[in-house]
Amino acid sequence: MVVRVIHNVSFRAVCCLLSLVCCLSEIHAETRLKRLWTKADSILTSRYYRTPYDTNYVVRPEGRLTLKLRANLTGNGIRAKGTVRDKYFKSHLSTKHKATISIGAAYRGISAAYSINPAKLKGFYDDYELNINYYASRFCIDASYQRSSSLSGDMTIGDKNLGMAEGEADMKVFNITGYYVFNHRRYCVSAAYNQSYIQRRSAGSWLVGLSYQGGNIKTSDKRKELKPDDPDVRISVGHLGIGGGYGYNLVLGKKWLFNLTLLPTFVVYNRNKLTINDESRHAGRMKFNMLFNERAAIVYNFSQRYFLGLSGVANNSLFVDDAVTVHQNKWVAHAFVGMRLWK
């Protein structure tokens, strides 16, 4: 009987001891996580407020967390006209417009976003597109890649009208523009395009940059099946441009911000090739060959906490020769509303 009592007491003591150890372990782990989070938050805060700007012109907004809801719309169009072998041709082709809704969050300058395409969820949109924007104080980059099978439109060759339906051509296009901001102490691109800074006074800057545009358009397998007598056509292009431009942030009434940036570049290298039924032809340099990068934005700050606005970025190319003119326009537009939390 005594042995049983001692055994029961010992078992209960062991259980209590194990429970105490578990509780202490949980408290220790929780304390360690809090310490790690406090240290990480301290590092992010120090980095966040270590601004490379003149604070008379550009400041960081208060608030640790920024939430943003954004509607996006993109498109791509190609126009061409001219005379080849004494025949006048004209074409206007464009892709389907892509509309998405994105929800984003930024904590002390570290951001992430998730986008939803309602048309793709319903099976109405099969194109793929990726846009990347990087805005630092000195260097900025705009890049986009599009893979599309929705290219369609009208073409006229001589007296013959030809139409291209969706799915009859496949297109891949890549654009990238990088530029250096000379007046980087007072002119802030981020204030207009991702609201991680606030421009307090109007300022502008000269820019110098590089642009590249490459891609190809080819007839699809679907067109070959529907129109087997038509030739198999593939157009490949690649252009590298160097140039300069100007950007300006106009601040009105301490709440309105207007931005306009133009960056034209002259093509110094090009690679154009036309392939018809496995027969390739390299096109020479055109007389006028330029790439353009334009962007514009309007931001209204209700207060330090709430803001809304519109922004857009366009990449254009213009190629003109004695008999041919080709113009491509790739663009993306945004409408957004946001709020900052945790002062």
Secondary structure as the mmCIF struct_conf table of DSSP 4:
data_model
#
loop_
_struct_conf.conf_type_id
_struct_conf.id
_struct_conf.beg_label_comp_id
_struct_conf.beg_label_asym_id
_struct_conf.beg_label_seq_id
_struct_conf.end_label_comp_id
_struct_conf.end_label_asym_id
_struct_conf.end_label_seq_id
HELX_RH_AL_P HELX_RH_AL_P1 VAL A 2 TYR A 49
BEND BEND1 PRO A 52 TYR A 53
TURN_TY1_P TURN_TY1_P1 THR A 55 TYR A 57
STRN STRN1 VAL A 58 VAL A 59
HELX_LH_PP_P HELX_LH_PP_P1 ARG A 60 PRO A 61
BEND BEND2 GLU A 62 GLU A 62
BEND BEND3 ARG A 64 ARG A 64
STRN STRN2 LEU A 65 VAL A 84
TURN_TY1_P TURN_TY1_P2 ARG A 85 ASP A 86
STRN STRN3 LYS A 87 SER A 94
HELX_LH_PP_P HELX_LH_PP_P2 THR A 95 HIS A 97
STRN STRN4 LYS A 98 TYR A 107
TURN_TY1_P TURN_TY1_P3 ARG A 108 GLY A 109
STRN STRN5 ILE A 110 ILE A 116
HELX_RH_AL_P HELX_RH_AL_P2 PRO A 118 LEU A 121
TURN_TY1_P TURN_TY1_P4 LYS A 122 GLY A 123
STRN STRN6 TYR A 128 TYR A 135
BEND BEND4 SER A 137 ARG A 138
STRN STRN7 PHE A 139 SER A 148
BEND BEND5 SER A 149 SER A 149
STRN STRN8 SER A 152 ILE A 157
TURN_TY1_P TURN_TY1_P5 GLY A 158 ASP A 159
STRN STRN9 LYS A 160 MET A 164
TURN_TY1_P TURN_TY1_P6 GLU A 166 GLY A 167
BEND BEND6 GLU A 168 GLU A 168
STRN STRN10 ALA A 169 VAL A 181
TURN_TY1_P TURN_TY1_P7 PHE A 182 ARG A 186
BEND BEND7 VAL A 189 VAL A 189
HELX_RH_AL_P HELX_RH_AL_P3 SER A 190 TYR A 193
TURN_TY1_P TURN_TY1_P8 ASN A 194 ASN A 194
BEND BEND8 SER A 196 TYR A 197
STRN STRN11 ILE A 198 GLN A 199
BEND BEND9 ARG A 201 ARG A 201
STRN STRN12 ALA A 203 THR A 219
HELX_RH_AL_P HELX_RH_AL_P4 ASP A 221 LEU A 226
TURN_TY1_P TURN_TY1_P9 PRO A 228 ASP A 229
BEND BEND10 ASP A 230 ASP A 230
STRN STRN13 VAL A 233 LEU A 252
TURN_TY1_P TURN_TY1_P10 GLY A 253 LYS A 255
STRN STRN14 TRP A 256 ASN A 270
STRN STRN15 ASN A 272 ILE A 276
TURN_TY1_P TURN_TY1_P11 ASN A 277 ASP A 278
STRN STRN16 GLU A 279 ALA A 283
BEND BEND11 LYS A 287 LYS A 287
STRN STRN17 PHE A 288 ASN A 301
BEND BEND12 PHE A 302 ARG A 305
STRN STRN18 TYR A 306 VAL A 320
BEND BEND13 ASP A 322 ALA A 323
STRN STRN19 VAL A 324 LEU A 341
#
